[in-house]
Amino acid sequence: MTVYRSRNALRGPFTPDRIAALSLPVTRRGYRIDEVDALLHRLAFELGERTRQLTEVCAENRQIKDALRSWQSAEAARRLGE
């Protein structure tokens, strides 16, 4: 996996927990804190959801591969028995 490189404290891969715990420095002319927090919470939720979906897809992919291998082995054994 490629990791975004930054010169600030936001190093390493993002996880939902890291995004949810993230706080950015406040300046007098900065963004509205409540909007930034809402965005970070949404990003954390969506990243968590994508991670969950990816985990499910990988598990399903393993099941399909295992079923195909079993079928191929059974089919090969059946053909040898003919």
VMD Tcl script that draws the C-alpha trace (Angstrom):
set ca {
  {0.00 0.00 0.00}
  {1.29 3.46 -0.83}
  {1.42 5.87 2.08}
  {1.04 9.61 1.61}
  {4.15 11.42 2.80}
  {3.75 14.66 4.71}
  {6.08 17.07 6.47}
  {3.71 17.50 9.38}
  {2.52 15.28 12.25}
  {0.09 13.37 10.04}
  {2.59 10.65 9.14}
  {1.75 7.03 8.47}
  {-1.39 5.41 7.11}
  {-4.75 6.75 8.17}
  {-7.11 4.54 10.08}
  {-10.62 5.44 11.23}
  {-9.34 5.76 14.81}
  {-6.48 8.07 13.80}
  {-8.82 10.30 11.83}
  {-11.37 10.41 14.64}
  {-8.66 11.37 17.16}
  {-7.09 13.98 14.88}
  {-7.09 17.59 15.94}
  {-5.69 20.36 13.81}
  {-4.08 23.55 15.11}
  {-6.46 26.49 15.44}
  {-5.60 29.88 14.02}
  {-7.46 33.16 14.20}
  {-8.26 33.07 10.50}
  {-8.63 29.30 10.18}
  {-11.53 27.02 9.43}
  {-14.58 26.61 11.58}
  {-13.67 23.95 14.11}
  {-17.10 22.32 14.15}
  {-17.04 21.90 10.36}
  {-13.53 20.43 10.39}
  {-14.51 18.04 13.20}
  {-17.64 16.98 11.29}
  {-15.57 16.32 8.18}
  {-13.02 14.28 10.14}
  {-15.80 12.21 11.72}
  {-17.32 11.58 8.30}
  {-13.92 10.59 6.86}
  {-13.31 8.23 9.77}
  {-16.73 6.61 9.27}
  {-16.31 6.24 5.52}
  {-12.77 4.88 5.82}
  {-14.00 2.36 8.38}
  {-16.85 1.34 6.09}
  {-14.50 0.90 3.12}
  {-12.13 -1.14 5.25}
  {-15.01 -3.36 6.40}
  {-16.19 -3.83 2.81}
  {-12.69 -4.68 1.63}
  {-12.33 -7.25 4.39}
  {-15.64 -8.84 3.36}
  {-14.68 -8.90 -0.31}
  {-11.31 -10.50 0.45}
  {-12.99 -13.18 2.57}
  {-15.54 -13.87 -0.18}
  {-12.74 -14.02 -2.74}
  {-10.92 -16.63 -0.62}
  {-14.13 -18.69 -0.39}
  {-14.62 -18.57 -4.15}
  {-11.01 -19.56 -4.81}
  {-11.25 -22.44 -2.33}
  {-14.51 -23.65 -3.89}
  {-12.97 -23.47 -7.37}
  {-9.90 -25.43 -6.26}
  {-12.13 -28.08 -4.66}
  {-14.24 -28.33 -7.79}
  {-11.15 -28.57 -10.00}
  {-9.68 -31.32 -7.82}
  {-12.96 -33.25 -7.80}
  {-13.35 -32.82 -11.55}
  {-9.78 -34.00 -12.19}
  {-10.30 -37.04 -9.95}
  {-13.60 -37.85 -11.71}
  {-11.96 -37.67 -15.12}
  {-9.13 -39.95 -14.02}
  {-11.72 -42.44 -12.77}
  {-13.52 -42.59 -16.12}
}
mol new
graphics top color blue
foreach p $ca { graphics top sphere $p radius 0.5 }
foreach p [lrange $ca 0 end-1] q [lrange $ca 1 end] { graphics top cylinder $p $q radius 0.2 }
display resetview
